Amino acid sequence: MKHMQTIIALGVVVALLPFLGFPSSWKNIIFLIIGGTISVLAFHILASARAYEVPQKKEATENLAAEGYELENPEVVTAHE
């Protein structure tokens, strides 16, 4: 949640930056820094989301197998289905 709030705050800064009166060279540097930061934070969010989904897939497969279902391809089954 902290990463998402930071991304939103940086988005607001990006929206306001053209109106703050910074020189053009400063704006370019600030946009570069903010863009890189947003990219890194988005990567962290994606990585944590993927790490969270893997146990659910395995758990769903084990639950179905325990209930007596035969699975041809257990990788296809997810907890969201």
Backbone as a printed PyTorch tensor [residue, N CA C, xyz], in Angstrom:
tensor([[[  0.8230,  -1.1840,   0.0000],
         [  0.0000,   0.0000,   0.0000],
         [  0.8730,   1.2550,   0.0000]],

        [[  1.9830,   1.1880,   0.6930],
         [  2.8820,   2.3370,   0.7620],
         [  3.4100,   2.7070,  -0.6250]],

        [[  3.7260,   1.6880,  -1.4300],
         [  4.2420,   1.9450,  -2.7780],
         [  3.1840,   2.6140,  -3.6540]],

        [[  1.9430,   2.1850,  -3.5190],
         [  0.8790,   2.7760,  -4.3290],
         [  0.6530,   4.2390,  -3.9600]],

        [[  0.7090,   4.5430,  -2.6850],
         [  0.5440,   5.9350,  -2.2490],
         [  1.6860,   6.8020,  -2.7730]],

        [[  2.8790,   6.2560,  -2.7880],
         [  4.0260,   6.9940,  -3.3160],
         [  3.8700,   7.2430,  -4.8090]],

        [[  3.3920,   6.2480,  -5.5430],
         [  3.1790,   6.4170,  -6.9790],
         [  2.1290,   7.4930,  -7.2400]],

        [[  1.0610,   7.5030,  -6.4620],
         [  0.0300,   8.5330,  -6.6270],
         [  0.6000,   9.9140,  -6.3310]],

        [[  1.3780,  10.0320,  -5.2660],
         [  1.9790,  11.3250,  -4.9220],
         [  2.9290,  11.7970,  -6.0200]],

        [[  3.7200,  10.8890,  -6.5590],
         [  4.6290,  11.2590,  -7.6480],
         [  3.8520,  11.6600,  -8.9010]],

        [[  2.7270,  11.0210,  -9.1340],
         [  1.8780,  11.4060, -10.2560],
         [  1.3480,  12.8200, -10.1110]],

        [[  0.9980,  13.1950,  -8.8950],
         [  0.5390,  14.5690,  -8.6360],
         [  1.6750,  15.5530,  -8.8790]],

        [[  2.8820,  15.2060,  -8.4370],
         [  4.0390,  16.0790,  -8.6660],
         [  4.2900,  16.2410, -10.1600]],

        [[  4.1940,  15.1530, -10.9110],
         [  4.3930,  15.2180, -12.3610],
         [  3.3360,  16.1150, -13.0000]],

        [[  2.1110,  16.0350, -12.5220],
         [  1.0450,  16.8650, -13.0820],
         [  1.2610,  18.3450, -12.7750]],

        [[  1.8230,  18.6540, -11.6200],
         [  2.0150,  20.0510, -11.2140],
         [  3.3430,  20.6440, -11.6670]],

        [[  4.3080,  19.8160, -11.9710],
         [  5.6590,  20.2790, -12.2790],
         [  5.7340,  21.3210, -13.4000]],

        [[  4.9880,  21.1920, -14.4770],
         [  5.0940,  22.2120, -15.5360],
         [  4.6760,  23.6120, -15.0860]],

        [[  3.8890,  23.7080, -14.0390],
         [  3.3700,  24.9950, -13.5800],
         [  4.1690,  25.6020, -12.4280]],

        [[  5.2240,  24.9380, -11.9860],
         [  5.9680,  25.4000, -10.8130],
         [  7.1010,  26.3630, -11.1420]],

        [[  7.3950,  26.5870, -12.3880],
         [  8.3820,  27.5870, -12.7750],
         [  9.8330,  27.1430, -12.7460]],

        [[ 10.0780,  25.8490, -12.7550],
         [ 11.4570,  25.3720, -12.8020],
         [ 12.0180,  25.5670, -14.2100]],

        [[ 13.3270,  25.7620, -14.3200],
         [ 13.9440,  25.8230, -15.6550],
         [ 13.7700,  24.4870, -16.3850]],

        [[ 13.8060,  24.5340, -17.7010],
         [ 13.5630,  23.3500, -18.5260],
         [ 14.5390,  22.2150, -18.2180]],

        [[ 15.8020,  22.5380, -18.0080],
         [ 16.7890,  21.4880, -17.7220],
         [ 16.4910,  20.8110, -16.3810]],

        [[ 16.0360,  21.5770, -15.3970],
         [ 15.6760,  20.9910, -14.1040],
         [ 14.4650,  20.0760, -14.2510]],

        [[ 13.4850,  20.5230, -15.0340],
         [ 12.2800,  19.7070, -15.2320],
         [ 12.6380,  18.3590, -15.8460]],

        [[ 13.5280,  18.3830, -16.8300],
         [ 13.9250,  17.1240, -17.4710],
         [ 14.5600,  16.1710, -16.4710]],

        [[ 15.4180,  16.6860, -15.6180],
         [ 16.0720,  15.8510, -14.6050],
         [ 15.0500,  15.3340, -13.5950]],

        [[ 14.1530,  16.2040, -13.1610],
         [ 13.1310,  15.7970, -12.1860],
         [ 12.2090,  14.7430, -12.7920]],

        [[ 11.7890,  14.9420, -14.0590],
         [ 10.9480,  13.9430, -14.7210],
         [ 11.6720,  12.6050, -14.8320]],

        [[ 12.9650,  12.6300, -15.1230],
         [ 13.7490,  11.4030, -15.2230],
         [ 13.7910,  10.6760, -13.8800]],

        [[ 14.0380,  11.4060, -12.8210],
         [ 14.1070,  10.8000, -11.4850],
         [ 12.7510,  10.2350, -11.0730]],

        [[ 11.6930,  11.0090, -11.2850],
         [ 10.3550,  10.5510, -10.9010],
         [  9.9430,   9.3420, -11.7420]],

        [[ 10.2250,   9.3740, -13.0320],
         [  9.8840,   8.2340, -13.8890],
         [ 10.6070,   6.9690, -13.4770]],

        [[ 11.8810,   7.0880, -13.1520],
         [ 12.6340,   5.9270, -12.6770],
         [ 12.0950,   5.3920, -11.3640]],

        [[ 11.7370,   6.3030, -10.4770],
         [ 11.1800,   5.8950,  -9.1830],
         [  9.8550,   5.1710,  -9.3600]],

        [[  8.9970,   5.7010, -10.2160],
         [  7.7120,   5.0450, -10.4760],
         [  7.9370,   3.6540, -11.0720]],

        [[  8.8930,   3.5220, -11.9710],
         [  9.1850,   2.2180, -12.5790],
         [  9.6520,   1.2090, -11.5360]],

        [[ 10.5390,   1.6260, -10.6610],
         [ 11.0480,   0.7250,  -9.6160],
         [  9.9290,   0.3130,  -8.6650]],

        [[  9.1030,   1.2710,  -8.2540],
         [  8.0000,   0.9500,  -7.3460],
         [  6.9900,   0.0150,  -8.0130]],

        [[  6.7060,   0.2480,  -9.2820],
         [  5.7810,  -0.6340, -10.0000],
         [  6.3510,  -2.0450, -10.0970]],

        [[  7.6530,  -2.1630, -10.3060],
         [  8.2860,  -3.4770, -10.3510],
         [  8.1570,  -4.1800,  -8.9990]],

        [[  8.3530,  -3.4510,  -7.9050],
         [  8.2050,  -4.0460,  -6.5690],
         [  6.7730,  -4.5210,  -6.3330]],

        [[  5.8040,  -3.7440,  -6.7640],
         [  4.4030,  -4.1430,  -6.6100],
         [  4.1250,  -5.4040,  -7.4190]],

        [[  4.6120,  -5.4500,  -8.6460],
         [  4.4120,  -6.6210,  -9.5000],
         [  5.0790,  -7.8570,  -8.9030]],

        [[  6.2910,  -7.7010,  -8.4110],
         [  7.0130,  -8.8350,  -7.8240],
         [  6.2950,  -9.3640,  -6.5850]],

        [[  5.7980,  -8.4760,  -5.7430],
         [  5.0960,  -8.9300,  -4.5450],
         [  3.7570,  -9.5650,  -4.8990]],

        [[  3.0970,  -9.0780,  -5.9490],
         [  1.8360,  -9.6890,  -6.3780],
         [  2.0810, -11.0920,  -6.9180]],

        [[  3.1450, -11.2750,  -7.6690],
         [  3.4700, -12.6070,  -8.1910],
         [  3.8480, -13.5590,  -7.0670]],

        [[  4.5700, -13.0810,  -6.0840],
         [  4.9650, -13.9270,  -4.9580],
         [  3.7400, -14.3520,  -4.1570]],

        [[  2.7340, -13.5130,  -4.1230],
         [  1.5180, -13.8260,  -3.3800],
         [  0.6620, -14.8550,  -4.1130]],

        [[  0.6590, -14.8480,  -5.4430],
         [ -0.1910, -15.7370,  -6.2190],
         [  0.3210, -17.1690,  -6.2720]],

        [[  1.5980, -17.3960,  -6.2310],
         [  2.1490, -18.7440,  -6.3920],
         [  1.6330, -19.7130,  -5.3330]],

        [[  1.6410, -19.3760,  -4.0340],
         [  1.1140, -20.3260,  -3.0520],
         [ -0.3740, -20.6140,  -3.2470]],

        [[ -1.1450, -19.6520,  -3.7270],
         [ -2.5720, -19.8770,  -3.9240],
         [ -2.8130, -20.9260,  -4.9980]],

        [[ -2.0490, -20.8790,  -6.0820],
         [ -2.2240, -21.8530,  -7.1500],
         [ -1.9210, -23.2550,  -6.6370]],

        [[ -0.8480, -23.3820,  -5.8940],
         [ -0.4540, -24.6810,  -5.3730],
         [ -1.4930, -25.1740,  -4.3680]],

        [[ -1.9660, -24.2810,  -3.5150],
         [ -2.9480, -24.6450,  -2.5060],
         [ -4.2630, -25.0830,  -3.1550]],

        [[ -4.6980, -24.3880,  -4.1910],
         [ -5.9350, -24.7500,  -4.8790],
         [ -5.8030, -26.1250,  -5.5230]],

        [[ -4.6680, -26.4000,  -6.1070],
         [ -4.4310, -27.7000,  -6.7330],
         [ -4.4530, -28.8040,  -5.6920]],

        [[ -3.8260, -28.5750,  -4.5580],
         [ -3.8020, -29.5780,  -3.4950],
         [ -5.2010, -29.8060,  -2.9330]],

        [[ -5.9910, -28.7380,  -2.7870],
         [ -7.3480, -28.8820,  -2.2690],
         [ -8.2110, -29.7070,  -3.2130]],

        [[ -8.1150, -29.4500,  -4.5130],
         [ -8.8940, -30.2210,  -5.4790],
         [ -8.4440, -31.6760,  -5.5030]],

        [[ -7.1500, -31.9110,  -5.4190],
         [ -6.6390, -33.2820,  -5.4060],
         [ -7.1050, -34.0050,  -4.1430]],

        [[ -7.1460, -33.3050,  -3.0210],
         [ -7.5850, -33.9110,  -1.7690],
         [ -9.0690, -34.2590,  -1.8140]],

        [[ -9.8440, -33.5060,  -2.5980],
         [-11.2740, -33.7780,  -2.7140],
         [-11.5760, -34.8840,  -3.7170]],

        [[-10.5600, -35.4200,  -4.3650],
         [-10.7480, -36.5350,  -5.2680],
         [-10.8100, -36.1750,  -6.7370]],

        [[-10.5810, -34.9290,  -7.0920],
         [-10.5690, -34.5380,  -8.4980],
         [ -9.2340, -34.9310,  -9.1170]],

        [[ -9.3010, -35.4740, -10.3230],
         [ -8.0740, -35.7840, -11.0430],
         [ -7.7740, -34.6320, -11.9860]],

        [[ -6.5870, -34.0980, -11.8860],
         [ -6.2010, -32.9450, -12.6890],
         [ -5.2080, -33.3770, -13.7550]],

        [[ -5.5370, -33.0640, -15.0240],
         [ -4.6160, -33.3880, -16.1030],
         [ -3.4310, -32.4390, -16.1100]],

        [[ -3.7000, -31.1420, -15.9340],
         [ -2.6510, -30.1260, -15.9470],
         [ -2.8460, -29.2370, -14.7200]],

        [[ -2.2260, -29.5520, -13.5970],
         [ -2.4700, -28.8070, -12.3600],
         [ -2.0110, -27.3550, -12.4000]],

        [[ -1.1500, -26.9810, -13.3280],
         [ -0.6740, -25.5990, -13.3960],
         [ -1.7610, -24.6420, -13.8830]],

        [[ -2.7860, -25.1630, -14.5650],
         [ -3.8330, -24.3140, -15.1300],
         [ -4.8060, -23.8590, -14.0530]],

        [[ -4.9870, -24.6470, -13.0130],
         [ -5.9520, -24.3390, -11.9660],
         [ -5.4090, -23.2300, -11.0830]],

        [[ -6.2460, -22.2240, -10.8270],
         [ -5.8600, -21.1470,  -9.9200],
         [ -6.8940, -21.0330,  -8.8210]],

        [[ -6.5640, -20.3060,  -7.7890],
         [ -7.4770, -20.1060,  -6.6710],
         [ -8.6250, -19.1830,  -7.0420]],

        [[ -8.4900, -18.4470,  -8.1340],
         [ -9.5110, -17.4790,  -8.5220],
         [-10.6210, -18.0990,  -9.3530]],

        [[-10.4540, -19.3190,  -9.7960],
         [-11.4670, -19.9620, -10.6460],
         [-12.5500, -20.5880,  -9.8140]]])
